[in-house]
Amino acid sequence: MELFITTLVTGVMVGSIYALVALGWCLIYKCSGVLNLAMGELTLIGAYVCLSFYNWGVPFILALIFTMIIGIILGFLTERIFLRKLIGEPILTVIMVTVGLSFFFRGIVEFIWGTDTRVFSPPVFPLKPIVVGPVVIGQVYLWSFVAAIILLVAFVSFFKYTRWGLSMQACADDEMAALSLGVSAKFVYAMAWAIAFMAAGVGGTLLGNINGLNISVGYLGLLVLPAVVLGGLNSVPGAIVGGIIIGVLQNLSGAYLDQYFPGGVKEIAPFAFMVIILLFLPYGLWGWERIERV
Amino acid sequence: MSWLPCGVYHENYKQDHRWWQTKFVWGKMIFLFLFVYVLFPRFAGLYWIGVANIIGYTVLSALGVQLLIGYCGQITLGHAAFIAVGAYVCALSILMFHLPYVVSMIIAAFIAGLWSVLFGLPSAKVKGFYLIMTTMAAQFITVDFILTQYVSRIGGRGVAFSLPPGTIKIGPWVIDNDVEIYYLMVILVTLCTLALANLLRSRVGRAWIAIRDNDIAAEALGVNIVKYKLLAFFVAGVFGGVAGAFWVCNLAALSPEHFMWSWSLWLVGVILIGGVGSIHGVFFGSMFMVLVLEALKFAIAPLAPTFPQLQMKFLFLKEAAFGLAICLFLLYEPNGMAYRWWQIKNYFNLWPFSY
């Protein structure tokens, strides 16, 4: 029972990081219809930038803010150089451009920072775990959870209450109508990419704090795909809930299934779940069901 | 040649469907075969034969991807899994059951096809992005989980899957050096290309193309889309299996690292650069990717003394260059190199009166 509760709590906390990254993914899809397979690399870039700042002696919070600023710049640049020309192209083209971007980004990250595992030194969060009754939680997880929740709330209120956020919502809902009301679609796409870069960067930093930072953090960033498939592709609440559920499922299967299938069941479980979800619930929890006509 | 010269008329369908319709094309193809089978292996150095082997492997692997994406419209990002299945089944049946190489290659191709059908099953229900997700899952489940955790431990931990030299032979023909591998590669590439090209001009191929263009319309016209989609997955898996079984003879030891997700993505990139929906495209794309990256290696060599970083981290540079190449091709030449080739051919067909 204690194992169960601990796993559950850790799962929710890791899941909140996935939820943050998934939010960025979902935003790009909703606003511009781009299915982004480079999300893992966006997390990598953010994490390494933050690590560099931190290891130069910048305080962690400040490093995180710098990372977000650089994320905004990179997001604008990526959208302007690569994605803007692809509006309205077939799905395979758009997906493969993001795949090309993922190769490009990963190559550059490996070229600059190498492939060895790096850690935030000195550790950002205290190493002593917190004990609440029977449950033992690492402080890294707790603080990551707090940071992820703060950012999620910030992003969601950005969409709800600011002018820019509302224009993004309008664009996602009906692009034609939004354009005729004077919303700049180009600006909305650029904002979506900037926010995705920011969210992924913070998510990557938090993930890198948990286990050290190497290329496999990019693989963790890919876990947003099962999360958004579970939530339904074009639903922001779905992405958040899906991220948390995937985190929990991953940790539970790591704890319970590992004795039956020794080895990497933890890494593979989300993808196996995803196949099952796709077979029975192809539009996820809250995705729009698409009706096709010839 | 896409246009016939004046004065050549077809009198029946058989003539109309012939591959090589003019004397010029006959001459060109005979020269091509002569070059590939006789001249190249005799006069090229061992280095270029090695490069040609890599190109051949890429062609064999990408044929299945071209069939799925370019002709049946089923986007796959997990083809390396089926190549891996082919390679492992072939190696296992040689090592454990001592079957001849040809027999194990056939078994490997068949099992890879079945494995591909297994992961193609969701295609009956989902398409587009969701299908991409299931093929991705196929990659991770097959290579990163089953092969890494279980299959590569058959025979004990630390025992590599390696075939002793001299085991790979067809009858009395022992395949143990690059030149022999080259001949095997050329034969396999010829056979597979013939098979695919012939399939595509049959009823099956027309059904696939109908599904690619619009699957609902195809179904309305009476094409059994589930059957043909699964058949496409099967055939693509068979090509993957052949590629894997071929690559066994070029690898000292088999390991899951040769079949990672990036190889699947690489193959999709190859057909995009070559041209989607064109068999020429597979060849152009493979040659372009392999040769350009070799050229990159030469280009970097003179810079190495001043920037030793470049050479040490060449692998990463290669990755970045590949990514950039895909992006630029899709942005500026979305139809691929096959389309450019077609344009050049037509220009010279009509030259000097190209209007």
Boltz contact constraints between the chains, C-beta under 6 A:
constraints:
  - contact:
      token1: [A, 35]
      token2: [B, 129]
      max_distance: 6.0
  - contact:
      token1: [A, 82]
      token2: [B, 327]
      max_distance: 6.0
  - contact:
      token1: [A, 85]
      token2: [B, 331]
      max_distance: 6.0
  - contact:
      token1: [A, 91]
      token2: [B, 128]
      max_distance: 6.0
  - contact:
      token1: [A, 92]
      token2: [B, 75]
      max_distance: 6.0
  - contact:
      token1: [A, 93]
      token2: [B, 330]
      max_distance: 6.0
  - contact:
      token1: [A, 96]
      token2: [B, 272]
      max_distance: 6.0
  - contact:
      token1: [A, 97]
      token2: [B, 327]
      max_distance: 6.0
  - contact:
      token1: [A, 97]
      token2: [B, 330]
      max_distance: 6.0
  - contact:
      token1: [A, 99]
      token2: [B, 265]
      max_distance: 6.0
  - contact:
      token1: [A, 100]
      token2: [B, 323]
      max_distance: 6.0
  - contact:
      token1: [A, 100]
      token2: [B, 326]
      max_distance: 6.0
  - contact:
      token1: [A, 100]
      token2: [B, 327]
      max_distance: 6.0
  - contact:
      token1: [A, 103]
      token2: [B, 319]
      max_distance: 6.0
  - contact:
      token1: [A, 103]
      token2: [B, 322]
      max_distance: 6.0
  - contact:
      token1: [A, 103]
      token2: [B, 323]
      max_distance: 6.0
  - contact:
      token1: [A, 104]
      token2: [B, 320]
      max_distance: 6.0
  - contact:
      token1: [A, 104]
      token2: [B, 323]
      max_distance: 6.0
  - contact:
      token1: [A, 104]
      token2: [B, 324]
      max_distance: 6.0
  - contact:
      token1: [A, 107]
      token2: [B, 316]
      max_distance: 6.0
  - contact:
      token1: [A, 107]
      token2: [B, 319]
      max_distance: 6.0
  - contact:
      token1: [A, 107]
      token2: [B, 320]
      max_distance: 6.0
  - contact:
      token1: [A, 108]
      token2: [B, 320]
      max_distance: 6.0
  - contact:
      token1: [A, 110]
      token2: [B, 316]
      max_distance: 6.0
  - contact:
      token1: [A, 111]
      token2: [B, 313]
      max_distance: 6.0
  - contact:
      token1: [A, 111]
      token2: [B, 316]
      max_distance: 6.0
  - contact:
      token1: [A, 229]
      token2: [B, 133]
      max_distance: 6.0
  - contact:
      token1: [A, 263]
      token2: [B, 149]
      max_distance: 6.0
  - contact:
      token1: [A, 264]
      token2: [B, 145]
      max_distance: 6.0
  - contact:
      token1: [A, 264]
      token2: [B, 149]
      max_distance: 6.0
  - contact:
      token1: [A, 268]
      token2: [B, 140]
      max_distance: 6.0
  - contact:
      token1: [A, 268]
      token2: [B, 141]
      max_distance: 6.0
  - contact:
      token1: [A, 268]
      token2: [B, 145]
      max_distance: 6.0
  - contact:
      token1: [A, 271]
      token2: [B, 137]
      max_distance: 6.0
  - contact:
      token1: [A, 271]
      token2: [B, 140]
      max_distance: 6.0
  - contact:
      token1: [A, 274]
      token2: [B, 133]
      max_distance: 6.0
  - contact:
      token1: [A, 274]
      token2: [B, 137]
      max_distance: 6.0
  - contact:
      token1: [A, 275]
      token2: [B, 134]
      max_distance: 6.0
  - contact:
      token1: [A, 275]
      token2: [B, 137]
      max_distance: 6.0
  - contact:
      token1: [A, 278]
      token2: [B, 122]
      max_distance: 6.0
  - contact:
      token1: [A, 278]
      token2: [B, 126]
      max_distance: 6.0
  - contact:
      token1: [A, 278]
      token2: [B, 130]
      max_distance: 6.0
  - contact:
      token1: [A, 278]
      token2: [B, 134]
      max_distance: 6.0
  - contact:
      token1: [A, 282]
      token2: [B, 126]
      max_distance: 6.0
  - contact:
      token1: [A, 294]
      token2: [B, 216]
      max_distance: 6.0
  - contact:
      token1: [A, 294]
      token2: [B, 217]
      max_distance: 6.0
